[in-house]
Amino acid sequence: MLRRLIPLALPLLLLGCISAPRGIEGVSADEHWVALPLRGWLAEGRGHPEAVIACLTADCPRKLMVALVTLTGSEARDAEAVLREPERLAAHLRARDRADRDKRRAAIRTEVSARSVGTAALPGFAITLGRADGSRAPAHGAAFGRLEGETLRLVLAVGDDAEATLGAARQAAAARLER
């Protein structure tokens, strides 16, 4: 599943490479990490990535991508609501999976689980997506965010190991979002 998510995400992320890359404080900065130059990229006008790093080579103990993104306005409020109630995201993904299966009549079914892992001051969640038949390893994600006025600063992590992904997101959030 992770192999499917990263190839889909990377071309979109690379589309707007217009400034120098930077790392993310709180995430191990060994020689295997690649910082992607994405500061000026806009995701359909919804977000502004401050930094995106990835460890995807064979030398990486775990495949992992971590991003620091800023959202504003209604997108910030919507994302913050999901951070506080991750089951909303899981329910949306399950409904989309059912609709996609109905259209293509394929036997592939996705399992989605999400749980809250944040605090009142720093809401967050962990999510796992995988094939119900277990034919491929699941992908894991984690997110933490802090809403200040109309701006949400968000740490996102996607990886192949649930605890490593959550740990990286927690470390980056502690370094970049906690007061």
Backbone torsions as a table, in degrees:
resi	resn	phi	psi	omega
1	MET	NA	-43.5	179.3
2	LEU	-60.6	-39.9	179.0
3	ARG	-60.8	-30.1	177.6
4	ARG	-77.7	-36.6	-177.1
5	LEU	-71.6	-45.4	-175.1
6	ILE	-66.1	-45.9	177.0
7	PRO	-60.6	-30.1	177.5
8	LEU	-74.1	-38.3	-176.2
9	ALA	-77.3	-39.7	-173.7
10	LEU	-61.4	-46.0	179.0
11	PRO	-60.1	-38.3	177.9
12	LEU	-65.2	-41.3	-180.0
13	LEU	-67.1	-38.6	-177.0
14	LEU	-75.2	-15.8	-176.9
15	LEU	-52.7	-37.9	-174.4
16	GLY	-110.1	30.8	-177.3
17	CYS	-65.2	101.0	-177.7
18	ILE	-132.8	2.5	179.4
19	SER	-141.9	169.9	-176.2
20	ALA	-66.6	141.7	-179.8
21	PRO	-74.3	159.5	173.6
22	ARG	-145.7	157.6	179.1
23	GLY	-83.7	-174.6	178.8
24	ILE	-124.4	119.4	179.0
25	GLU	-58.4	142.1	178.1
26	GLY	96.6	-14.3	178.9
27	VAL	-106.8	133.6	-179.8
28	SER	-47.7	132.1	-176.0
29	ALA	-110.9	52.1	177.6
30	ASP	-78.3	178.0	-173.2
31	GLU	-69.3	-7.8	-177.3
32	HIS	-87.9	-12.9	-179.0
33	TRP	-81.0	142.8	175.1
34	VAL	-117.4	127.5	175.3
35	ALA	-94.5	127.8	-178.2
36	LEU	-94.4	135.6	-175.8
37	PRO	-81.7	82.5	-170.0
38	LEU	-123.8	12.5	-172.9
39	ARG	-56.0	-33.3	-176.5
40	GLY	-92.1	2.4	-176.3
41	TRP	-77.4	140.8	175.7
42	LEU	-119.5	129.5	179.9
43	ALA	-87.1	90.9	-179.9
44	GLU	52.1	34.0	179.3
45	GLY	74.3	6.1	-174.1
46	ARG	-96.2	-29.1	-174.6
47	GLY	-145.7	162.0	177.9
48	HIS	-126.6	106.6	178.7
49	PRO	-73.8	129.3	175.6
50	GLU	-87.1	-35.0	179.9
51	ALA	-161.2	145.3	174.3
52	VAL	-139.7	126.5	177.3
53	ILE	-128.1	153.9	-179.4
54	ALA	-145.0	146.4	173.3
55	CYS	-124.4	99.6	-170.6
56	LEU	-125.6	-1.8	-176.8
57	THR	-79.9	171.7	178.5
58	ALA	-64.1	-23.0	179.4
59	ASP	-76.9	-13.0	-179.4
60	CYS	-77.1	128.9	178.7
61	PRO	-63.5	-32.2	176.9
62	ARG	-138.4	139.1	174.4
63	LYS	-77.1	129.5	-171.7
64	LEU	-156.6	139.9	173.5
65	MET	-129.3	133.3	-179.5
66	VAL	-128.7	135.9	-179.7
67	ALA	-133.3	148.5	171.7
68	LEU	-116.4	119.1	-172.9
69	VAL	-129.1	146.3	174.4
70	THR	-113.7	130.0	175.8
71	LEU	-118.5	152.4	178.3
72	THR	-133.1	163.2	173.8
73	GLY	64.1	-140.1	-175.8
74	SER	-65.0	-33.1	176.9
75	GLU	-63.0	-38.7	178.0
76	ALA	-64.7	-45.3	-179.9
77	ARG	-65.4	-41.3	178.8
78	ASP	-63.7	-45.0	-179.8
79	ALA	-65.4	-39.2	179.5
80	GLU	-64.8	-35.6	176.8
81	ALA	-64.0	-38.8	177.8
82	VAL	-68.8	-37.1	177.0
83	LEU	-59.1	-36.5	-179.3
84	ARG	-82.0	-28.5	-179.3
85	GLU	-133.3	76.2	-174.6
86	PRO	-63.8	-18.5	178.2
87	GLU	-63.2	-25.0	176.0
88	ARG	-60.1	-44.5	178.0
89	LEU	-65.8	-45.6	-179.9
90	ALA	-59.7	-43.7	179.1
91	ALA	-63.3	-40.3	177.9
92	HIS	-62.4	-45.4	-179.9
93	LEU	-65.0	-39.0	177.4
94	ARG	-64.2	-43.1	179.6
95	ALA	-64.4	-41.3	178.2
96	ARG	-64.3	-39.4	177.9
97	ASP	-61.8	-43.9	178.3
98	ARG	-62.2	-43.6	179.9
99	ALA	-64.3	-41.9	178.2
100	ASP	-64.2	-40.6	179.1
101	ARG	-64.9	-39.1	179.4
102	ASP	-62.4	-38.1	-178.6
103	LYS	-71.1	-44.0	-173.9
104	ARG	-99.1	-8.9	-180.0
105	ARG	53.1	32.6	178.5
106	ALA	-86.0	157.5	-178.8
107	ALA	-86.3	-4.5	-178.0
108	ILE	-72.5	128.2	179.5
109	ARG	-126.4	137.6	-177.9
110	THR	-101.7	135.5	172.3
111	GLU	-97.6	133.3	179.6
112	VAL	-129.2	130.7	171.9
113	SER	-135.1	140.2	179.9
114	ALA	-139.0	146.8	178.4
115	ARG	-146.5	150.0	178.0
116	SER	-76.5	135.0	179.5
117	VAL	-132.4	4.2	-176.0
118	GLY	-96.9	-165.0	177.9
119	THR	-124.3	175.3	177.4
120	ALA	-60.9	-39.5	-178.8
121	ALA	-78.7	-28.7	-177.6
122	LEU	-137.0	79.3	-177.6
123	PRO	-66.9	151.5	178.9
124	GLY	-168.4	169.9	179.1
125	PHE	-148.2	161.9	171.0
126	ALA	-119.8	142.9	-178.1
127	ILE	-138.1	146.0	175.2
128	THR	-128.5	132.4	177.3
129	LEU	-124.8	129.7	178.7
130	GLY	-157.6	166.9	176.3
131	ARG	-73.8	136.1	-179.6
132	ALA	-61.4	-30.6	-179.0
133	ASP	-81.2	-4.7	177.6
134	GLY	71.1	14.1	-175.9
135	SER	-70.9	-17.1	175.9
136	ARG	-136.4	153.3	177.8
137	ALA	-65.1	143.9	179.6
138	PRO	-73.8	163.1	171.9
139	ALA	-103.4	146.2	-178.4
140	HIS	-122.3	144.3	178.0
141	GLY	-136.7	159.3	175.5
142	ALA	-150.8	148.4	179.9
143	ALA	-147.6	143.7	173.5
144	PHE	-137.4	147.6	179.3
145	GLY	-152.4	158.5	177.0
146	ARG	-130.4	120.7	178.5
147	LEU	-94.2	125.8	176.6
148	GLU	-131.1	106.5	-176.1
149	GLY	66.3	-121.0	179.9
150	GLU	-98.2	7.3	-174.6
151	THR	-117.7	130.8	174.9
152	LEU	-113.9	121.9	171.3
153	ARG	-96.8	127.9	-169.1
154	LEU	-128.5	131.2	170.8
155	VAL	-103.7	127.4	178.1
156	LEU	-122.0	140.5	174.7
157	ALA	-136.4	141.3	175.9
158	VAL	-133.4	132.1	-179.0
159	GLY	-158.7	-178.3	-177.6
160	ASP	-97.1	-1.7	179.3
161	ASP	-131.6	125.2	-174.1
162	ALA	-59.4	-49.0	-176.1
163	GLU	-70.3	-39.7	178.0
164	ALA	-64.7	-39.2	179.6
165	THR	-65.9	-47.9	178.5
166	LEU	-63.3	-41.5	179.4
167	GLY	-61.7	-43.2	179.1
168	ALA	-64.6	-42.2	178.7
169	ALA	-64.3	-42.2	178.7
170	ARG	-62.1	-44.9	-178.4
171	GLN	-63.8	-44.7	179.6
172	ALA	-65.9	-39.5	178.4
173	ALA	-64.5	-41.8	178.5
174	ALA	-62.0	-39.2	-178.3
175	ALA	-77.6	-33.8	-171.7
176	ARG	-108.2	-21.3	-172.1
177	LEU	-117.2	-27.2	-177.0
178	GLU	-77.4	147.6	179.6
179	ARG	-93.6	NA	NA
